Amino acid sequence: MSVGLLAVVDDILTAALKASAKTAGVVIDDAAVTPQYVQGLTPARELPVVWRIARGSLINKFVVIIPLALLLSAFAPWVLPYLLILGGSYLCFEGAEKVLEWFGVHHAAKDTDVRDEKKLVSGAVRTDLILSSEIMLISLASLDADLGIWMTLAALVVIGLGMTALVYGAVALLVKIDDIGLRLMKSEARGVRRVGARVVHSMPFVFKAISIIGTVAMLWVGGHLVTVNLAETFWHAPYDLLHVVTDAVEAAGPVVVWIADTAVSAVFGVVLGMIIAGVVMAITRVVKRREPANAGH
């Protein structure tokens, strides 16, 4: 019996490893997006906030995404592309908001401190819901159909736990690197102190780069999600354009093809995100104009 159990566990781990390998790009995106949510917090609050986001990610995966994905794949698989279009559109909107903020444009005034932990965590968990959905749906599609419902569920649980630990473990390490640098600066060894000083001084540039990478990642992943799933539903034009571009550079090798795919998806994400942001800004202005009138009445 123990041999049979070990064989089952081995099959689950093997299936989970093969499926999760195809989600590497999205995992990198998730790890790049999350640190920007804890920038500006006091050092004592960084790890607790990361833990709260990680806990929200686990709830996303095990309470929402996995049960819903299994149910829909069994009874209404045609719904999944539409959900991914909505999720991708939200990522494009989030990315476009970041781009607009770089140029000093804000779609709404903040009535509280932007470092409010509840808002930070809720925003990060919403974004994680989209990225985790793609991770789990890609994993589900990559698992063998003959695994059976319970083996499939077990493999998804392993993937969900592993990806959450990988992403938020990396994020926790990243946000505490400056503290590590400060400790190194207190060392008696001169060389170690120099290394610590360089680490501390480089962190603002590192977080700036992470913010840019995270924004590009949201636009890329969101644009790619919408493009691919539009082609599976009712509009092939963006996906056909993507294939025209990637086919044109195919001779240059897989790296160039990946760069071209990413660039086209990101551009599509920017355009779509700007359109959605424009609509949101217009609605916000209309609501604000009506608020004084309603207050007067």
N, C-alpha and C positions, 0 to 999 in steps of 0.2 A: 504493500500500500504506500509506504514511504517513497519507494522508487517511482511509482506512478504519480505521486504528488509532486516530486521533484521534477519529473518530466513535464508536468503541466505548468509548473512555475517557470521552467526553462523556456517552454513554448511561449508563455505570456511575455517574458522578458525579451526574448528574441523578436517577437512581433512588435513589441513596444519600441525597441531600439531601432528596428528598420523603419517603422512609421515615423518616429520622431526625427530621424535623420533628414526627412524631407521638409521639416519645419524650421530648419536652422536659420534661414533668412528672417522669418517672422520673430523667432526668439531673439535674434540680435536686435531687431527693431524694438521689441518690447523692452530689452535691457537699455537701449539708447533713449527711449522716450521717458521712462520712469524717473531717472535722477532729477530732471528739471522740476519735478513736483516738490522736491525737498530743498531746493535752493533757497537760501535766505533764512532758513530755520536755525534756531540755536542748536549748537552741537548736541545738547542733551536731548533734543526732541527728534533728531534725525532718525535714529534707529527705531524708536517707537512708531514714528509715522510710516517708515518702511514696513514694519511689521503689520500695521493696520492695513496698508495697501495689499500686502501679501495675503493677509487673512481675507480681504475682500476678493482677491483673485481666486483663492480656493473656493469661496462661496460661489463665485461666478462659474467656476468649472464644474463643481460637484452638485450644486443645487439647481443651476440654470442650464448650462451649456450641454453637459453630457446627457442628462435625462431628455432634454428637448431634442438634441441631435439624434439620439437613438429612436425616439418616438417618431420624429418627422421622417427619418430615413426609412422607417418601417411602414408608415401609413401615409405620409404626404411628402415624398422627396422633392416634388416640384416647388415646395415653399422655400427650400433652403437657398436657392440662388437669390430670391427676392430679399430674404433676410440679410444676405451678404451684401447686396446692393445698398440696403439701408445702412448697414454697419460701415461699409466703405465710404459712403457719402458723409457719414458723421466724422470719420477720420479726416477726410478732405476738408471739411468745414473747420475742424480743430487746427489742422495744419495751416489753412488760409488765415485763420485768426492770428496765429503766431507770426506769419509773414506780415500781416497788416500792422501788428504791434511793433515790428522792427521799424516800420516807417511812421510810428506815432499815431496810428489809427486804432481806436478802440470802439467796438460795436456797442458797448454799453458801459456806463459809468459804474465803478465799483463803490458800493455803499459801505463796505467794510474793508479791513486790511486784506491785501491780496495774499498774505501769508496765513490766513485763517485756516486752521488745520482741518476742520470739517469740510470746507470747500475743496481744499487740496486733495484730501483723501477721496471724496466723492468724485471729483474730476478724474483722478488717477484710476479709480475703480471702473468708471464708465469707459475710459479709454482701454483699460485692460480687458473689459468685456468684449470689445471688438477684436483686439489682437488675440485673446485667448480663444475666441470663437473660431478664428481662422486656424490657429494651431490645432485645436481639437477636431475641426472638420477636415482639415488636410490629413491628420492622423487617421481619422475614421475612414476616409476614402482610401488610404494606403494600406489598411489592414485587409487580410484575406477574407473573402466573403464566407469561406467555409469554416471560420473559427467558431462560429456559434455566438449566441447573444451573451452568454456569461463570460466566455473567453475574451470577447470584444470589449465588454464592460471592464473586465480586469485590466486589459491592456491600456484602455483609456485612463483608468485610475492611476496606473503606473506612470503613464505619460504626463498626466496632469500634475502629480506630485513631483516628478522629476523636473519638469519644466519650471514649475513655480519655485522650487528650491534653487535651480540654476539661475534663473533671472533675478530673483530678489536677493539671493546670496551675493551675486555679482554687484547688484545695486548697493547693498549694505556695505560691501567692501569698498566700493568706489566712493561713497559719500563720507567714509571715515578715513580715507587716505591722508587727508590733511591733518587729522589728529595723530596719525602714525608719524607724519613728518614732524609735527611739533615734539613728539616724544624723542625722535631721533636727534632733534636739535639740542636736547638736554644731555646728550651722551658726552662722555669724557673724551671720546676719540674725535679728533678734529675732522677727519674724513667723513665720519658718520654724521657729524653736525652739518657739514656742507651738503650732504645728500638730503638731509631733512629740510634744510633751507630751500633747496631747489624744488623739492616736492611741494612745499607750502606755497612758494611763489608761482609755481606752474598751475596750481589748482584753479584759479579764476579762468585761465585760458582753456583748461581742460573742460570745465563746466560750460563755457561758452561754446566750445566745439561740440559737446554733447547736446546742448540745446539745439544747435543747428542740425546735427545729425538726427536728433529725435524728430524735429519738424519735417525734414526731408523724408524720414522714414514713414511718418504718418501720411504724407502726401503720396509717397511711392506705394505703400501698402494699400492705402485707400483707393488710389487710382487704379491699381492693378485688380483689386477686388471688384470694383465697379465694372471695369472693362471686360474682364473674363466672364462675369456673371450676366452682364448685359447681353453678351454673345450667346449665352445659354438660354436666354429668355426671348427678347424681342428686337434687339438692335445689334447688328454685327459690325457696323462701320468702325468704331474705335478699335475693336480687336483686329479687324482686317488691316487697319493702318499700322497697328503694332507689329503684325506679322510682316508687312511690307518692309518696315524699317529693319527688323531683326534678320529677315532673309537677305537684305541688301548687304549686311555686314557679317553674314554667316561664315564667309571664307576667312575672316580675320581671327576666328577662334571663339571658344565659348565665353571667355572673359569679356570680349568686346560685345558679344551678343547680350550678355547679362547687363552690361552697362547701358546698351541701347534700350533694352527692355525697361530697365529702371528709369532712364531719362524720359522715355515716352510716357510711362505710367505716372511719373511725378508731374510732368507737364499737364497731363489730363487731370490729375488730382488738383493742381493749382487752379486750373480753369473752372472745374466743377466746384471746388471749395470757394472760390471768389464769387461765383454765381449765388451759392447758398448764403454766403456771408452778406452779400448785397441784399438779398431778400430779407434776411434776419434784421439787418440794419434798418431797412425801410419799414418793416413791421414795428420795430422798436420805436422809431420816430413817430409813427402814427399813434402808437399806444401812449407815448409821452405827451403828445399834443392833446390827447383826449383826457388825460388824467387831471390837468388843471380845470378843464371844463366840468368834469364830473365832480371835482372838489367844490367848485363854485355852486353847483346845483345842490 
